[in-house]
Amino acid sequence: MSVNTDAANQVLSGLRPFPVAVTTIDGGVANGLMSLSAGAASIIPEAPRATISLTKYNKTHDMVLSSGVFAMHILSADPAEIDASLDILMTLGGSSGRDGDKIAKLRTKTGVTGAPILLDAHGYVECRVVGVLDVQESTIFVGDVVASEVFSDGPKLRIGEAWGKLPAEWIEQYEANHVPQLQSAKDHRFGPKA
Ligand SMILES: Cc1cc2nc3c(=O)[nH]c(=O)nc-3n(C[C@H](O)[C@H](O)[C@H](O)COP(=O)(O)O)c2cc1C
């Protein structure tokens, strides 16, 4: 039986509504990206874990694999804070650290793992990787939370609200950047130029 991919995508879309900013440091170089793949990964409240899925195309993927540390930030939808949230989203999700230092453009402090903590985020968990699952085009990381803080008492930013507020030129650039990323994923999954 062939898979009804429309039905599958309808079931799967929107399961993770909160965009997160993932940062890391590897060999003294800091970087980060945006992700819609984050989740909680522990049922033990006193021993929290987080999970993220990163595409191999992205520089942050290789850096987290190598360093074993990441910080995962939620963004704020508070009217007084949303501009800073969109700035983080556009900075980390709109280009690659291969093309320049993105972290230097944001307000940060250094976390306990050395990863940069984004001071304009809603809050964050900082993690040390305890599990890695290679799934062809991407890697799923699970990390023990080793530090966390909440900076804002406003609501968390959802991706639907963010898309509605992002400038059209930025979305165009993001979509153009997504083309080689998608091809790279297909190459990893099905073989080159599938
Ligand atoms: C809303 C949004 C969600 C994204 N989700 C993911 C994701 O789950 N995993 C991933 O690897 N990249 C994701 N990306 C793409 C990366 O953020 C983007 O390719 C980034 O430029 C990679 O930067 P880097 O090469 O410096 O790591 C997402 C981007 C946006 C804007």
The ligand as an SDF file (V2000), in Angstrom:
LIG
                    3D

 31 33  0  0  0  0  0  0  0  0999 V2000
   11.0510   28.3820   11.6760 C   0  0  0  0  0  0  0  0  0  0  0  0
   12.2830   27.5950   11.2970 C   0  0  0  0  0  0  0  0  0  0  0  0
   12.3900   26.2710   11.6810 C   0  0  0  0  0  0  0  0  0  0  0  0
   13.5310   25.5230   11.3700 C   0  0  0  0  0  0  0  0  0  0  0  0
   13.6410   24.2220   11.8230 N   0  0  0  0  0  0  0  0  0  0  0  0
   14.8120   23.5540   11.6660 C   0  0  0  0  0  0  0  0  0  0  0  0
   15.0130   22.2780   12.2820 C   0  0  0  0  0  0  0  0  0  0  0  0
   14.1370   21.7450   12.9870 O   0  0  0  0  0  0  0  0  0  0  0  0
   16.2130   21.6540   12.1060 N   0  0  0  0  0  0  0  0  0  0  0  0
   17.2120   22.2090   11.3580 C   0  0  0  0  0  0  0  0  0  0  0  0
   18.2920   21.6190   11.2290 O   0  0  0  0  0  0  0  0  0  0  0  0
   17.0410   23.4450   10.7410 N   0  0  0  0  0  0  0  0  0  0  0  0
   15.8740   24.1180   10.9000 C   0  0  0  0  0  0  0  0  0  0  0  0
   15.7020   25.3590   10.3200 N   0  0  0  0  0  0  0  0  0  0  0  0
   16.7200   25.8630    9.3900 C   0  0  0  0  0  0  0  0  0  0  0  0
   17.9570   26.5000   10.0460 C   0  0  0  0  0  0  0  0  0  0  0  0
   17.5840   27.3680   11.1100 O   0  0  0  0  0  0  0  0  0  0  0  0
   18.7270   27.3160    8.9720 C   0  0  0  0  0  0  0  0  0  0  0  0
   19.0510   26.4570    7.8920 O   0  0  0  0  0  0  0  0  0  0  0  0
   19.9810   27.9840    9.4920 C   0  0  0  0  0  0  0  0  0  0  0  0
   20.3570   28.9970    8.5690 O   0  0  0  0  0  0  0  0  0  0  0  0
   21.1610   27.0400    9.6830 C   0  0  0  0  0  0  0  0  0  0  0  0
   22.2700   27.7650   10.1570 O   0  0  0  0  0  0  0  0  0  0  0  0
   23.7330   27.1090   10.3930 P   0  0  0  0  0  0  0  0  0  0  0  0
   24.2220   26.5960    9.0600 O   0  0  0  0  0  0  0  0  0  0  0  0
   24.5570   28.2440   10.9180 O   0  0  0  0  0  0  0  0  0  0  0  0
   23.5760   26.0060   11.3860 O   0  0  0  0  0  0  0  0  0  0  0  0
   14.5620   26.1310   10.6160 C   0  0  0  0  0  0  0  0  0  0  0  0
   14.4630   27.4750   10.2320 C   0  0  0  0  0  0  0  0  0  0  0  0
   13.3260   28.2160   10.5610 C   0  0  0  0  0  0  0  0  0  0  0  0
   13.2600   29.6590   10.1720 C   0  0  0  0  0  0  0  0  0  0  0  0
  1  2  1  0
  2  3  1  0
  2 30  2  0
  3  4  2  0
  4  5  1  0
  4 28  1  0
  5  6  2  0
  6  7  1  0
  6 13  1  0
  7  8  2  0
  7  9  1  0
  9 10  1  0
 10 11  2  0
 10 12  1  0
 12 13  2  0
 13 14  1  0
 14 15  1  0
 14 28  1  0
 15 16  1  0
 16 17  1  0
 16 18  1  0
 18 19  1  0
 18 20  1  0
 20 21  1  0
 20 22  1  0
 22 23  1  0
 23 24  1  0
 24 25  2  0
 24 26  1  0
 24 27  1  0
 28 29  2  0
 29 30  1  0
 30 31  1  0
M  END
$$$$
